[in-house]
């Protein structure tokens, strides 16, 4: 679906990259060496895939707090036979199936909600509409040693490619560096949270967790690994952050509909950026600024991403670059990547190398 038009839409965009701590700082231990606040996934803290605006927070924290969220991937949770039987059929011993999957599966699933299991929301004190929630990803670690890639007829960008379902169990090697795919192929382990989002504007109505949008959500942007920072515009008091759909590996596009679906613990620091007035999600690493365009139409998503990148370049240069300069730079030095192609809205990400910019 297309992004809903809303009176809550910010009118201006301010570049964030000029005053952001480095990703190296973000990957450091929690401030002062303190232990993170832990949020477990339970029947009470989890919901099926949608982003309600009126759900009570399951955790309230101050800006700057580090939280470890023991998330679960949805694989098996919605299986008619139950999660334990689902995984046992794939070759996972019953004692290696997270018990909370069976508990979460008992929650009623609202009409229109996806099979994603989301944990949240987390209320960050001081966040108000018009602010930006900065999410520093400090760690993404496996809770079990396996993941699943699941596809079949009608799935992904080539829905007519397969005649039968394919459920592939992938085990991490003992070193935790890769999955053994078979045929001598080793898939590097590169974990990230497929869903990181805030509560949408009330005017958006019922919001499924499937299509990503201005509030983030199912971005499935594989480079949001430990040491990176995601910026999301805030639409509700407290921002109301949700996460889930954690992945151990994925190619850009996630073309068969799923990645390596793998239950992870996400450790992140939440910081409120007052009045930053961001319109679309942005992110950064030590190496890149990332500007995103999101829409059901790939052409529109690309147009948004280009305009976001042009605006960011002009602003981060403090006006040294004109719009014409920035547009040319986008064409000759910046890659625009299809990060997500299968969840209703497509995500295009502009990769702006920081090494390109003398102002950085």
C-alpha positions in Angstrom: 0.0 0.0 0.0 1.1 3.6 -0.5 2.1 5.8 2.4 -1.1 7.3 3.9 -1.3 11.1 3.6 -1.6 12.6 7.0 -1.8 16.0 8.7 0.9 14.6 11.0 3.5 14.6 8.2 6.4 16.8 9.1 6.9 19.8 6.8 10.7 19.9 6.9 13.7 17.6 7.1 16.8 18.3 9.0 20.1 16.5 8.3 21.1 14.4 11.3 24.5 13.2 10.3 26.4 16.3 11.2 26.1 15.8 15.0 25.8 12.0 15.4 28.2 10.0 17.5 30.1 7.5 15.3 29.0 3.9 14.8 32.1 2.9 16.7 30.9 4.8 19.7 27.5 3.2 19.3 28.9 -0.3 19.3 30.6 0.3 22.7 29.4 -1.0 26.0 26.4 0.7 27.7 27.3 4.1 29.2 29.1 3.8 32.5 29.4 0.1 32.1 25.9 -0.5 33.4 23.9 -3.5 32.5 21.1 -3.0 29.9 17.5 -3.1 30.9 16.1 -6.5 29.8 12.8 -6.9 28.1 11.7 -10.5 27.5 9.1 -11.6 25.0 6.1 -13.1 26.8 2.4 -13.3 26.2 2.1 -9.9 27.8 4.8 -8.1 25.9 4.2 -9.6 22.4 1.6 -9.0 19.8 0.9 -10.4 16.4 2.0 -8.2 13.5 0.5 -4.7 13.6 1.4 -1.4 15.1 -1.3 -0.2 17.4 -1.3 3.4 18.6 -3.3 2.8 21.8 -1.4 -0.2 23.3 0.0 0.4 26.8 3.8 0.4 26.9 5.4 -2.8 28.2 8.5 -0.8 29.2 9.1 2.9 29.9 12.7 4.2 29.8 14.5 7.5 29.8 16.3 8.8 26.8 19.8 7.3 26.7 18.7 4.0 28.2 20.2 0.8 26.8 17.7 -2.1 26.5 18.2 -5.7 25.6 15.1 -7.1 23.9 14.9 -10.9 23.9 12.9 -11.1 20.6 11.6 -14.1 18.9 11.2 -14.8 15.2 7.7 -15.7 14.1 8.8 -19.0 12.4 6.6 -21.8 13.9 4.5 -19.5 16.1 1.6 -19.6 13.7 2.0 -23.2 12.6 -1.3 -25.2 13.1 0.7 -28.0 14.7 2.4 -25.6 17.1 6.0 -24.4 17.3 7.6 -27.5 18.9 6.1 -29.9 16.3 7.0 -27.5 13.5 10.6 -27.3 14.4 10.9 -31.0 15.3 9.7 -31.8 11.8 12.6 -29.8 10.5 15.1 -31.6 12.8 15.3 -29.3 15.8 15.2 -31.1 19.2 12.2 -30.0 21.3 14.5 -28.7 24.1 16.0 -26.2 21.6 12.7 -24.6 20.8 12.1 -21.3 22.7 9.2 -22.0 25.1 7.8 -18.5 24.7 6.9 -19.3 21.1 4.2 -21.6 22.3 3.0 -19.1 24.8 2.9 -16.2 22.3 1.0 -18.4 19.8 -1.9 -18.5 22.2 -2.5 -14.7 21.8 -5.5 -13.8 19.7 -4.5 -12.5 16.3 -6.5 -9.5 15.1 -7.9 -9.4 11.6 -5.3 -7.8 9.3 -2.3 -8.6 11.5 0.6 -10.5 10.0 2.3 -13.6 11.4 5.2 -11.5 12.7 5.7 -11.6 16.5 6.4 -8.1 17.7 7.7 -7.2 21.2 6.7 -3.8 22.6 6.0 -1.0 22.7 8.8 0.7 24.6 7.9 4.2 25.7 10.9 6.6 25.6 10.2 9.5 28.0 10.3 12.9 26.3 9.7 11.8 22.8 6.9 13.8 21.1 5.5 14.1 17.6 8.0 16.0 15.5 11.0 14.6 17.3 13.3 11.8 16.1 14.0 8.5 17.9 17.7 7.5 17.5 18.2 3.8 17.8 21.9 2.8 18.3 22.2 -0.9 17.5 24.7 -2.2 20.0 24.3 -5.9 19.5 22.2 -8.6 17.7 22.9 -12.0 19.2 21.4 -15.5 18.5 19.1 -17.0 21.1 19.1 -20.4 19.4 21.7 -21.9 17.0 19.4 -22.2 13.9 17.2 -20.3 11.6 14.7 -21.1 8.8 14.2 -19.9 5.2 10.6 -20.6 4.1 9.1 -20.0 0.7 6.8 -21.7 -1.8 4.1 -21.0 -4.5 3.0 -17.4 -4.6 5.9 -16.2 -2.4 8.4 -13.5 -3.1 9.1 -11.7 -6.4 8.7 -14.8 -8.5 5.5 -16.4 -7.1 5.2 -18.8 -10.1 8.7 -20.2 -9.7 8.0 -23.0 -7.2 5.2 -25.7 -7.2 5.7 -26.8 -3.6 6.6 -25.3 -0.3 10.3 -25.2 0.7 11.3 -24.9 4.4 15.1 -24.9 4.9 16.6 -25.3 8.3 20.0 -23.6 8.6 22.4 -24.3 11.5 25.1 -21.9 12.7 28.6 -23.5 12.7 30.4 -23.9 16.0 32.3 -20.6 15.6 29.0 -18.7 14.9 30.5 -17.3 11.7 28.3 -18.8 9.1 25.4 -21.1 8.2 26.0 -24.3 6.3 23.7 -24.1 3.3 24.8 -27.4 1.7 26.8 -28.1 -1.4 29.9 -26.6 0.3 28.2 -23.2 0.5 28.8 -21.1 3.6 26.4 -18.2 4.2 28.0 -15.5 6.4 26.2 -14.8 9.7 25.2 -11.1 9.6 22.4 -10.7 12.2 20.0 -7.7 12.3 16.4 -6.9 13.3 14.1 -7.0 10.2 11.5 -4.9 12.1 12.3 -1.8 14.1 9.5 0.7 14.1 7.6 3.3 16.1 3.8 3.7 16.5 2.4 5.4 13.4 0.2 8.5 13.3 -3.3 7.8 14.6 -4.7 9.0 11.2 -3.1 6.0 9.5 -5.7 3.7 11.1 -5.0 0.0 11.5 -1.4 -0.6 10.3 -0.2 -4.1 9.4 3.4 -5.0 10.2 4.0 -6.2 6.6 4.7 -3.0 4.6 7.4 -0.7 5.9 6.7 3.0 5.9 7.6 6.3 7.4 7.6 4.8 10.9 10.1 2.2 9.9 8.7 -1.2 10.7 9.5 -4.1 8.3 12.4 -2.4 6.6 14.4 -5.6 6.2 17.5 -3.5 5.6 20.3 -6.0 6.1 23.0 -3.5 6.9 21.4 -2.3 10.2 23.8 -4.5 12.1 25.6 -3.9 15.4 27.4 -0.6 15.2 24.9 1.2 13.1 22.2 3.8 14.0 18.7 4.1 12.8 16.6 7.3 12.9 12.8 7.2 12.9 10.4 10.1 12.9 8.1 10.2 16.0 4.3 10.3 15.6 3.1 9.4 19.1 4.1 10.5 22.7 6.9 8.2 23.8 7.6 7.1 20.2 6.4 3.6 21.2 9.1 1.3 19.7 8.5 -2.2 18.5 10.9 -4.9 17.2 10.8 -8.5 15.8 11.4 -10.5 12.6 15.1 -10.9 13.5 17.3 -12.3 10.8 20.7 -14.1 10.7 21.4 -13.4 7.0 19.7 -11.9 4.1 20.4 -10.6 0.6 19.2 -7.2 -0.4 15.6 -7.5 -1.6 14.7 -10.7 0.4 13.4 -12.0 -2.9 11.9 -15.3 -1.9 9.9 -13.6 0.9 12.0 -14.7 3.9 15.6 -14.3 5.1 17.3 -16.7 7.6 14.5 -16.3 10.2 16.3 -16.6 13.5 15.4 -15.6 17.0 17.8 -12.9 18.3 18.4 -10.6 21.3 18.5 -6.9 20.1 20.5 -4.6 22.3 20.0 -0.9 21.5 20.3 2.5 23.0 17.3 4.8 22.6 17.9 8.6 22.3 15.4 11.3 21.7 16.4 14.0 19.2 14.2 17.0 19.9 12.7 18.8 16.9 14.8 17.0 14.3 11.7 16.8 12.1 12.6 13.9 9.9 10.1 12.7 7.2 11.5 9.3 6.2 13.8 6.8 8.1 17.5 7.4 7.8 20.5 5.5 9.1 24.2 5.5 9.2 27.3 3.5 9.9 31.0 4.5 10.2 31.2 4.3 6.4 27.8 5.5 5.0 24.9 7.8 5.5 21.7 5.9 4.4 18.7 7.8 3.1 15.5 5.7 2.4 12.6 5.9 0.0 9.5 3.7 0.6 6.5 3.2 -1.6 4.5 0.4 -3.2 5.7 1.7 -6.6 9.5 1.1 -7.1 9.8 4.2 -9.2 8.2 6.4 -6.5 10.4 4.8 -3.8 13.5 5.6 -5.9 12.3 9.2 -6.4 11.8 9.6 -2.6 15.3 8.1 -1.9 16.9 10.5 -4.4 15.2 13.5 -3.0 16.1 12.4 0.5 19.7 12.0 -0.5 19.9 15.4 -2.3 18.4 17.1 0.7 20.8 15.4 3.1 23.8 16.3 0.9 22.8 20.0 0.8 22.2 20.1 4.5 25.2 18.2 5.7 27.4 20.5 3.5 25.8 23.4 5.2 24.8 24.9 1.9 28.1 24.4 0.1 26.4 22.1 -2.3 23.5 23.3 -4.4 20.6 21.1 -5.3 22.1 20.7 -8.8 25.5 19.7 -7.2 23.8 17.1 -5.0 21.7 15.7 -7.8 24.8 15.2 -9.9 26.7 13.6 -7.1 23.8 11.2 -6.6 24.1 10.2 -10.2 27.9 9.8 -10.3 29.0 8.6 -6.9 26.0 7.2 -4.9 24.4 3.7 -5.2 20.6 3.3 -4.8 19.9 -0.3 -3.6 16.6 -2.2 -3.5 16.8 -3.3 0.2 13.2 -4.7 0.4 11.1 -5.9 -2.5 8.5 -8.3 -1.1 6.4 -6.7 1.7 4.0 -4.5 -0.2 6.0 -1.3 0.0 9.5 -1.4 -1.5 12.5 0.1 0.2 15.2 1.9 -1.8 18.3 3.0 0.2 20.9 5.6 -1.0 24.4 4.7 0.1 26.3 8.0 0.6 30.0 7.3 1.4 31.2 9.5 4.2 34.6 9.4 2.7 33.1 11.4 -0.2 32.3 14.4 2.0 34.9 16.8 3.3 32.4 18.2 5.8 32.1 14.9 7.6 
